Structures are given as C-alpha cells and as structure tokens.
Amino acid sequence: MSSLLLESKINPNTAYQKQQDTLIVWSEAENYDLALSFQEKAGCDEIWEKICQVQGKDPSVDITQDLVDESEEERFDDMSSPGLELPSCELSRLEEIAELVASSLPSPLRREKLALALENEGYIKKLLELFHVCEDLENIEGLHHLYEIIKGIFLLNRTALFEVMFSEDCIMDVIGCLEYDPTLSQPRKHREFLTKTAKFKEVIPISDPELKQKIHQTYRVQYIQDMVLPTPSVFEENMLSTLHSFIFFNKVEIVGMLQEDEKFLTDLFAQLTDEATDEEKRQELVNFLKEFCAFSQTLQPQNRDAFFKTLSNMGILPALEVILGMDDTQVRSAATDIFSYLVEYNPSMVREFVMQEAQQNDDDILLINLIIEHMICDTDPELGGAVQLMGLLRTLVDPENMLATANKTEKTEFLGFFYKHCMHVLTAPLLANTTEDKPSKDDFQTAQLLALVLELLTFCVEHHTYHIKNYIINKDILRRVLVLMASKHAFLALCALRFKRKIIGLKDEFYNRYIMKSFLFEPVVKAFLNNGSRYNLMNSAIIEMFEFIRVEDIKSLTAHVIENYWKALEDVDYVQTFKGLKLRFEQQRERQDNPKLDSMRSILRNHRYRRDARTLEDEEEMWFNTDEDDMEDGEAVVSPSDKTKNDDDIMDPIMKESEEKEVLLKTNLSGRQSPSFKLSLSSGTKTNLSSQSSAASLPGSPGSPGSPGSPGSPGSVPKSTSQTAAITTKGGLVGLVDYPDDDEDDDEDEDKEDTLPLSKKAKFES
C-alpha cells in the first residue's frame, strides 16, 4: 500500500541540485535541508524534469540556481552601504534590537557589520545602562530581550567586544543580563554567587594590582563559559572559539606574571615547608600550587621549560617530599597531582633528585619510597590513587625515557639505585602475603593492590635486564608470586600467571634453570587441574603458556614438564598441546641416543641450503610429480617407529618401565623438600580428567566443536590415529622446505624415505 512520504511546493527561486544520478537536494526555509533519494535513476530523472519545467530550466543541468553564500541583495547592500545602522538604544526599541541581532547571526557579512557598529558606537555600555533601568522597573520583557541581545553578541566571536564586556566596569552587568533566560521560570543568581559565595583567597598576598585584576577577570569569564552560557554543542562549530582563546591567553599572562615575582614564589615554598603553618593554610597553599601547575599546561614548550626550571630551582621536589610525609589526606592528594605534572613533564629531573637525596637520607624517607608507600596504603576501596601512583612509578622506571650521554648512562645509574633502595618497599606487600601455600589475606582490596604490584613487576621483567633477573632469582620472587595462583580472585591468579608467562617468553636459560630447580610449574598445573574442564580465561592462558614452550621448542622446559607432570596432563586431549610436548620430548631423547644421525641430518640440511635456487626449483618439481603418484590424497606421513604402536603407546613410551614411579622427584632444594604434590593421581582424579573427552560434546566445553582447540575448530588436529601420529610433520611435506622445527621432523622424514616399503605404505593407506 502506497503512502504520501513528502509534499513540497516547487519554488521558482529555490536552488535544486541533482547528485550521483539518484539524489535531489534543496533547502526550505532557514536551515532546513531536504533530500530525495531514488532507488532507480529513471525515477530521479522524472522528478528532476518536473522541477526544471517549473523553473524553466534545461533538465540536462545538475543545479537549477547558482549557489552563493549570501543573497544578491546582501551583496548589493554590502557594496552600497558602509555599515549597519543600529536602532537608537531605548527601552521601546529593545525588541527591534534583539530581532536585528538574531537576523544578523546566520550571515557572516551581517555579523561583521553588526560587530563594527557595536564597537564604533559604544553600544554595549548603553545596553547595560538600559539593563539597570529594566531591573529597577522590573521590566521582565525588556530583560528577556537584553538576554537575547547579549547572548547574540557573544556569538559574534569578536575579541574587541569581549574586551569591553569583560572590563571591570561591565562584566558583572553582562552576567546580570544573562541571568534572565526567557526559557526559565525564575532568573538565576549568578551575581550573588560571584560576590557572596565565591571568595577570593590570597594564600600569599599579591602586590601587583594588574595581576590581581587579571585573576578576577579570568575566574569570572571562566564562570560565564562553564556555568552561564548554554553548552557549546547548542551552537555551530567554533562559535565560541574566541572566548576560549581569551581565557587561554589570560592564563598564560597570569603564569608569566607569577613566575617573574620571585618574592611571591619564595614565600610560597617557605610557608609550604614550615612546620608552623597550620593545616588549613597548607591545604590552600598546595591547592594554589596545583592550580598554578595546571595553568602551566597552556604554555608553549619553551615557556613551560622555563616554568618547571623555576619551580625546580625554588625547591618544589623537597617541598613535595615534606607534604607527602604529612597525615592530611587532601593535602597528600593535591601533592600527588603536582608530582604527576613534574613526572610527565621531565622524569629525568625527578630521578636525578631522588638519586642525590639517597646519598644523605635513609631509604624510608626517600621521595620515591614515599610514593610507593602511599600506593600501598591507599584507603580508597577502588584504589584510584594507587592506580595513579603506579602509573607514575612506571614512567620513572621506563628505560625508554631515560637519557644516555657519553659519560653518563641514566638507565644503569637509576636502575641500580632503584633495585638497591626501593624495590624491597614495592615487593613488601607481596612477600608478606605469600609466606604459606596460599595468600594469607585474600580480600578484594588486597587482591587489587597485589595485582598493581604484579603489573609493575611484569613491566620490569619486560624492560629491565639483569637487575630484575638477579632480584627475582635471589629473592625467589617467582615462587612467591605463584602462591597467588591459589587466590579466589581470578584476576589476581591471572596476573601471577602473566608474570610467569612474561619470564618464559624471554627464553632465558637462567630463568629456566631457576624454574626447574624450584619446580615452579607445580602451582600452574595445580590451578589447571582445579579449573577442571571449564572453558575460561584461566584454561586458555595456561594452555597458551605450554603451547608457547612447544612451538618455541624450549628443550629444557619441555623435558622438565614431561618428566614431572605428564601423568597429570596426558588425559587432556581437547587440545594437542600436551601430546605435542610429549612428541617434542621423545624427539629430543632420540637425538641424544643417536648423535651421529643428528649430525648427519645437520650436514644434509646445510648441503640443501648451499644448492642454487634453480636446482632447488627443479628438484621440488620432480618431488611433487613423483609423490603425487605414489601417495593418495590425505595420506598421513607415519614414521616406521610408530607403525606397530597404538595411540596410547605413542604418547607414553617413557612411562612403560615403571608405572608406579612418582612423577615429581624428591630432591632437597635450598633447604626445602621437593614439592609434596604427587602426580601419581588417584582414580578419582583420572576419571575427572578423562571425563573431559565426553564433555567435549557439550556446547561451550573446551572440546566442543567451534571452541578453541576443539577437533572441529581451525588450527586444531582432528582426533584420528593418522593425524595424531603426524603431529610433527607440516602438511605431509617432507624434506625440501625447512620449518622452524625441522630438526625434529627430519627424523621421521628420512626414516620414512629410507625404510618404509611400498607394501607397508599400502597397508597404511587401506
């Protein structure tokens, strides 16, 4: 059923425009745009012809009238008349003045004329005189007109007009006019707030009257922008840009004038650090300094350099150290904000200060240790302050922003200082909470704090070298961190796992030996088993860590995991990670048992690399041609050593000798017994693990189709004998292409070529 969508009269003077063969656009009334969109070009052409017929135009044109910014009448007026003539400033003509201002705003030319007329005739002061008359007479209608007039003058966006309106004589009357918004039932009381409620406090007496007047003016103009005028989104883009600029340059002037007043700054810092200063006064001083630093963000880079250099010379860092040592929470919070300005601007300046003070003071009162203590002792349940402080610490210990010169390396000096004087303060809550097998305190706030500490330690592992390595190994930090894997808060357990994953990701044998010696996979395997078959972030993160070890072929960790934890992991078959690790381990053992074969394979591989590219291409072509004939599609490449084994035997050759062997070795490690966690599992545990395969059919389980690592998902290996046996071969291609794990693959490849008869191959094919 058809219905009327749009009814519009074709105006002879309206400019219609055809775009992209299926769109007709035009404007009706003021700021009211319309567009007709057609599915077919033919429909658009039909309507276009009717429009052109009414306007007497050729339908071949794309626009029926010339589009100009201003009407011809306005252009003519602009050339013929020198300016806009304003009505006389009288009560009876306020409505006429308001209409004139409103009608001028849409046209740039008329705005320009109106602004010039207002400047030349001193019209604003006359309007403000009328404002007093209207208030005395309680002429509400006149006051509403004045509101519209003054608001319109703001939208003219002229600095010269703002200078008049924001002068000492006029600004309060301008704010008074803006109280009488006709859309409100009652006028606002902005002047009452500014004169009675808002008090100007001179924390340090300002002797310069010009500076004092500039501060008053800036506060009031900022108030107009933020509280009096409607939100900027109501207006066109950049309509109040000059007002923003006026405030910006005022702030620049204020900062410059204060910075040049040495007596003012000297008194400020003297009172900040004086023990005799009362708490209320100190809070006002700190708040002033915070606002002073916030104003500095408006400065140009070279001026900001001079600003912070002045503050540094005045002793801002020692002053902050004194303030941060006080009990007043509000004062400390403001001091933290000031410290953040300094760190973000010039972290090297802060580092230099803390290293110098370390030569004279104890560790407890060092500025950086005060920051760490405030982070640890944050009383906010959401730890908002601690998060901010952790970000500042991260900036300070980030080598990317440290300087290096010919005779000085900031990274070496500062990191040496930090690990000697500060790291023990940062790790104190972690070490205090991990003395047992599980966290001694596991409430939400403690977990949040430890997660922050771990985030910073993980950053250090990634960006620092021997400093953090020595600290972790000497203090046994990783073992303490992994205690948090037993936390009831999943985010904290994952933070601990991420810390270990970052260490393993470095593939550093010093770390690997430490992990193996202390059996530090035990907490991870425990967490994995306790997680059961649930498909969640913990499950995925742990599997990813073992997958990384397998893919990167970290031989020492592969052997350690299989020798100690295989019994716990062998039943996990919804991913091929652990079976793949087992195969890696078997290949390593095979290479150790046959060193001659390993060296021969290396020679052959090196020989392949030396052949020229053309010979290689020819041989590859021959290889593909012959193999396509010999092998059926989808045939798995199976090594001869595997052909008499079933799947279970493939995965468990090592454990055949001693089924009852305890998987975790008992050795004394630095005075503590080897892990008491035995992976010679009870039947109940076995059954639980085995049930994962049956759970694979349930939606959302790790082994279900479509879930990562499931048989039906991309990147996984379907569970079949041939595919399982071929885990270490890449798509069945043997020989000519070296894969990252080609060392291991060659064992199976070469044995297959040399010893597998065609009759045997036929049996596998069948």
Secondary structure, 3 states (H helix, E strand, C coil): CCCCCCCCCCCCCCCCEEECCCEEEEECCCCCEEEEECCCHHHHHHHHHHHHHHHCCCCCCCECCCCCCCCHHHHHHHHHCCCCCCCCCCHHHHHHHHHHHHHHCCCHHHHHHHHHHHHHCCHHHHHHHHHHHHHHHCCHHHHHHHHHHHHHHHCCCCHHHHHHHCCCCCHHHHHHHCCCCCCCCCCCCHHHHHHHHCCCCCCCCCCCHHHHHHHHHHHHHHHHHHHHCCCHHHCCCCCCHHHHHHHHHHHHHHHHHHHHCHHHHHHHHHHHHCCCCCHHHHHHHHHHHHHHHHHHCCCCHHHHHHHHHHHHHHCHHHHHHHHHCCCCHHHHHHHHHHHHHHHHHCHHHHHHHHHHHCCCCCHHHCHHHHHHHHHHCCCCCCCHHHHHHHHHHHHHCCHHHCCECCCCEHHHHHHHHHHHHCHHHHHHHHHHCCCCCCCCCCCHHHHHHHHHHHHHHHHHHHHCCHHHHHHHHHHCHHHHHHHHHHCCCHHHHHHHHHHHHHHHHCCCHHHHHHHHHCCCCHHHHHHHHHHCCCCCHHHHHHHHHHHHHHHCCCHHHHHHHHHHHHHHHCCCCCCCHHHHHHHHHHHHHHHHHCHHHHHHHHHHHHHHHHCCHHHHHHHHHHHHHHHHHHCCCCCCCCCHHHCCCCHHHHHCCHHHCCCCCCCCCCCCECCECCCCCCCCCCHHHHHHHHHHHHHCCCCCCCCCCCCCCCCCCCCCCCCCHHHHHCCCCCCCCCCCCCCCCHHHHHHHHHHHHHHCCHHHHHHHHC
